[in-house]
Amino acid sequence: GAASKSVPWSVESQRFERVVDVPIYDVDPIVRRASSLQRTRDHSLAAVHMNVEQLRALNVKAGDSVRVVANTEEVRLTIALDNRVLDGCVYIPMGSVATAPLGGADYIELKLVR
C-alpha cells in the first residue's frame, strides 16, 4: 500500500489529557480471547475517542488515523466520535493489545496520519 505521512495541525502535535478505564471484556486473557464477548456493544474499540467540537477544531473526522505518543512509546489508532468526552481530553481504553504500549499515561500527544 501507499506509505502514510504525518500532516501537522496548526502545531506539530496536540497534547491531551487521557481518560482511561479497562473495559470489562479486556480485563483478563480469558475474556479477551472470547470472540463472542469481543463482538458485544460493551466491548470498547481501541480508538481515540473525542467529542464533535474537538474534531472540528482539529479539522479531523472519525475514522482518521493518528499516532498516539506517550512518553517514548507510540501506537497508531483511529479517531472515534464520542460526545461524552470533554474538551481537552481523549478517551483511550487500557487493556487491549493495541493500547498496551501507552500504559497508564495521563497525557498523550496526537499526530495526524494521512
C-alpha positions as CSV (number, residue, x, y, z in Angstrom):
1,G,0.0,0.0,0.0
2,A,0.9,3.7,-0.1
3,A,3.1,5.0,2.6
4,S,1.5,7.2,5.2
5,K,2.9,10.6,6.1
6,S,2.3,12.8,9.0
7,V,0.4,16.0,8.3
8,P,0.9,18.7,11.0
9,W,-2.1,20.6,12.5
10,S,-1.5,24.2,13.5
11,V,1.4,22.9,15.6
12,E,3.4,19.8,15.2
13,S,1.3,17.8,17.7
14,Q,-1.6,18.3,20.1
15,R,-1.4,17.3,23.8
16,F,-4.4,15.9,25.6
17,E,-5.3,14.6,29.0
18,R,-6.1,10.9,28.6
19,V,-9.2,9.5,30.3
20,V,-8.8,5.7,30.8
21,D,-10.6,2.7,32.1
22,V,-10.2,-1.1,31.5
23,P,-13.3,-2.2,29.5
24,I,-15.0,-5.2,31.1
25,Y,-14.1,-7.5,28.2
26,D,-10.4,-6.6,28.2
27,V,-9.7,-7.4,31.9
28,D,-8.1,-10.8,31.5
29,P,-6.8,-13.2,28.9
30,I,-9.9,-15.4,29.1
31,V,-12.4,-12.7,28.1
32,R,-10.0,-11.2,25.6
33,R,-10.0,-14.5,23.7
34,A,-13.8,-14.9,23.8
35,S,-14.7,-13.8,20.3
36,S,-18.4,-13.7,21.3
37,L,-17.7,-11.2,24.1
38,Q,-15.5,-9.1,21.8
39,R,-18.5,-8.6,19.4
40,T,-20.8,-7.2,22.1
41,R,-21.7,-3.5,22.4
42,D,-19.9,-3.5,25.8
43,H,-16.6,-4.1,24.1
44,S,-14.7,-0.8,23.7
45,L,-12.8,-0.1,20.5
46,A,-9.2,0.6,20.8
47,A,-9.5,4.1,19.4
48,V,-9.0,7.8,20.3
49,H,-12.5,9.0,21.4
50,M,-13.2,12.7,21.0
51,N,-16.2,15.0,21.0
52,V,-17.5,16.6,17.8
53,E,-16.3,20.1,18.8
54,Q,-12.8,18.9,19.3
55,L,-12.9,17.0,16.0
56,R,-14.0,20.2,14.2
57,A,-11.3,22.3,16.0
58,L,-8.6,19.9,14.8
59,N,-10.1,19.6,11.4
60,V,-10.3,15.8,11.6
61,K,-13.1,13.2,11.4
62,A,-14.0,9.9,12.8
63,G,-12.0,7.2,11.0
64,D,-8.9,9.3,10.5
65,S,-5.7,7.7,11.7
66,V,-3.5,9.3,14.4
67,R,-0.2,8.5,16.1
68,V,-0.6,8.5,19.8
69,V,2.6,9.2,21.7
70,A,3.0,8.7,25.5
71,N,6.5,9.1,26.9
72,T,8.7,7.2,24.5
73,E,6.0,4.8,23.2
74,E,3.9,5.3,20.1
75,V,0.8,3.5,18.7
76,R,-1.4,4.1,15.7
77,L,-5.2,4.3,16.3
78,T,-8.2,5.6,14.6
79,I,-10.4,8.5,15.8
80,A,-13.9,7.8,17.1
81,L,-16.7,10.3,17.8
82,D,-17.8,10.3,21.4
83,N,-19.6,13.3,22.7
84,R,-19.2,12.1,26.3
85,V,-15.5,13.1,26.2
86,L,-14.7,16.7,27.5
87,D,-12.7,19.3,25.5
88,G,-9.0,18.9,26.0
89,C,-9.4,15.2,26.8
90,V,-9.4,11.9,24.8
91,Y,-10.7,8.6,25.9
92,I,-8.3,5.7,25.1
93,P,-9.2,2.5,26.9
94,M,-6.5,0.4,28.5
95,G,-6.2,-3.4,28.5
96,S,-6.1,-4.0,24.7
97,V,-3.1,-5.2,22.7
98,A,-3.3,-2.0,20.6
99,T,-3.1,0.4,23.6
100,A,-0.8,-1.6,25.9
101,P,2.4,0.3,24.9
102,L,0.8,3.5,26.3
103,G,0.5,2.0,29.8
104,G,-1.4,4.3,32.1
105,A,-0.2,7.6,30.7
106,D,-2.2,10.5,31.9
107,Y,-1.2,12.8,29.0
108,I,-0.6,11.9,25.4
109,E,0.2,13.7,22.1
110,L,-1.6,13.1,18.9
111,K,-0.1,13.4,15.4
112,L,-2.4,13.1,12.4
113,V,-1.5,10.4,9.8
114,R,-2.7,10.7,6.2
